[in-house]
Amino acid sequence: MNVRFLIIGSGLSGLAAAIRYARFSPDVLLVEKHSRIGGLNSYFYRNGTLIETGLHAVTNFAEPKNKKAPLNQLFRQLKLNRKQIHIHEQIASEVCFTNRESILFSNNFEILHDQIILKFPHAAPGFDNLVSAINAYDPFYLRGFISAKAFLLHYLQDSLLVDMIMCPLMFYGSSIENDMDLGQFVIMFRSIFQEGMFRPHGTIKDFLDLLRHHYEQFGGRILMQSRVTKILHKNRKVSAVELETGEVIQCDRLLSTIGYQETMQLLGRETTDESVNRLGFIESIFQLPISCRHRLPVDRTIIFYNTTDHFLYQRPQSFVDFNSGVICFPSNFQGIEPQNYFEIRSTHLADFFSWKALQSDRDAYLAKKAQAARRSTETIAEIIGNFSDNIVYEDTFTPLTVERFTAKKEGAIYGHPQKFKDGKIGYDNLFLAGTDQGYLGIIGSMLSGVSMVNQHILPAL
Ligand SMILES: Cc1cc2nc3c(=O)[nH]c(=O)nc-3n(C[C@H](O)[C@H](O)[C@H](O)COP(=O)(O)OP(=O)(O)OC[C@H]3O[C@@H](n4cnc5c(N)ncnc54)[C@H](O)[C@@H]3O)c2cc1C
């Protein structure tokens, strides 16, 4: 087979890149190793029920009339109509540093602003200056690493408030420990605090089906259960990919969405990065009957919590760090009709290598997973109330699960700490998009796919 443009990976960056190109030419092929599209943000079935793997909330909420908003720009680039997706806005979310302070925020930025005035009055003028500096900052101008933490401390002069502001942004989009690059911080501050969060109506499957159908309508093709095992290249030019089956597909241009080192491995250019800490997470899903909903918060969409004096966002020493995390109520969005069951999801930082050490002992691995889920329910019960007696179904994904299903090295959702913002990794016709290009999360990865196609692929068409 011979295609003009080939994309490895049908996660959200690959799907968006494929649609963007297919708008101009149908000579595009998406190659995915798994049997479902979506990558990190996909779904599976248990007992006939669809369970989403990733979706807490989509960032970058924007009203349809706000033409310049990233969400609407993305829709335009993909030729998607906002009316095709019904959006449920978050109710309110909270950053809760137990026994210390909590702040609320929603899709109305004034709420966060008022909370700062109320809870951190001494930092309020600094917060206004911080917001002005964020508004003036161009996060897409390529620079070296600038510490977001130092930037925030300069304006706010309050390390608790700095940690509270950084906590949600780190959990939803930082691949580095205990700090963020200022550009990434600005993108995340805008997308979570200034724009806000929502859920598309239905499940992630509905959203993925819409994207796939849209892509196929433009004539784009997709190969499922087709793992790329080699990228064939000579000097700085890629000529083809080889699949697990041995089939070779020639291509003129290649976009890889599977990560930097993962791509280098396919090129036969293994790189080592032992000094680098990739961040793993453990995610538990608890399903409960609707009859218990009134006993748990109905007015909070997501709670980002921390229980210690100093918030640490780093790879834990052992399996899981329960001192901080994210609690998500996927049904607590505006206008979502109650179903028979509802979910609570919890996320904590986890150490890939501790879980990896149990890989060969299935019983011990499963027991540790069950123990981690118990510990998670006990920890978050301190914040939202006890619910463990009412759980009817639960599942837990460790970094090992993420690695197994998406081939993300060490199951690190946000990839390598170093990013390749221009998508270039030393080849004339091979580029990187998605997690390791640098835009994270659902909308971030889709924007990454679109921008890499715009910069590197379409000009050659
Ligand atoms: C538990 C969890 C919760 C999350 N919650 C949210 C959320 O609420 N909001 C949000 O915005 N983001 C969330 N995210 C993050 C978001 O899902 C990711 O940032 C985004 O989906 C990344 O997309 P991607 O295309 O860059 O990478 P991926 O989704 O990793 O896509 C890469 C694809 O490449 C495929 N692949 C890998 N190797 C090969 C190969 N050799 N050959 C062929 N195919 C290959 C993989 O199977 C995968 O489909 C969450 C992630 C997880 C895991």
The ligand as an ORCA input file, in Angstrom:
! r2SCAN-3c Opt
* xyz 0 1
  C      -7.568      8.046     33.291
  C      -7.427      9.271     32.431
  C      -8.249     10.373     32.633
  C      -8.140     11.486     31.800
  N      -9.012     12.512     31.954
  C      -8.975     13.552     31.124
  C      -9.963     14.562     31.205
  O     -10.875     14.478     31.987
  N      -9.867     15.642     30.380
  C      -8.851     15.764     29.477
  O      -8.814     16.760     28.751
  N      -7.901     14.805     29.354
  C      -7.955     13.703     30.159
  N      -7.022     12.709     30.046
  C      -5.873     12.947     29.145
  C      -6.225     12.763     27.698
  O      -6.930     11.550     27.563
  C      -4.941     12.682     26.881
  O      -4.139     13.817     27.137
  C      -5.207     12.651     25.379
  O      -6.264     11.793     25.087
  C      -3.935     12.208     24.676
  O      -4.179     11.942     23.329
  P      -2.996     11.548     22.342
  O      -3.598     11.382     21.011
  O      -1.869     12.508     22.473
  O      -2.399     10.177     22.899
  P      -3.045      8.730     23.075
  O      -4.430      8.844     23.548
  O      -2.080      7.969     23.917
  O      -3.056      8.105     21.599
  C      -2.010      7.361     21.058
  C      -2.604      6.185     20.278
  O      -1.537      5.507     19.624
  C      -1.788      4.111     19.671
  N      -0.492      3.442     19.492
  C       0.552      3.410     20.360
  N       1.573      2.733     19.843
  C       1.183      2.334     18.604
  C       1.828      1.599     17.549
  N       3.070      1.149     17.670
  N       1.130      1.359     16.415
  C      -0.152      1.819     16.256
  N      -0.793      2.529     17.217
  C      -0.135      2.776     18.373
  C      -2.400      3.917     21.046
  O      -3.106      2.683     21.130
  C      -3.306      5.139     21.130
  O      -4.586      4.878     20.598
  C      -7.135     11.539     30.813
  C      -6.311     10.430     30.602
  C      -6.473      9.295     31.387
  C      -5.627      8.085     31.108
*
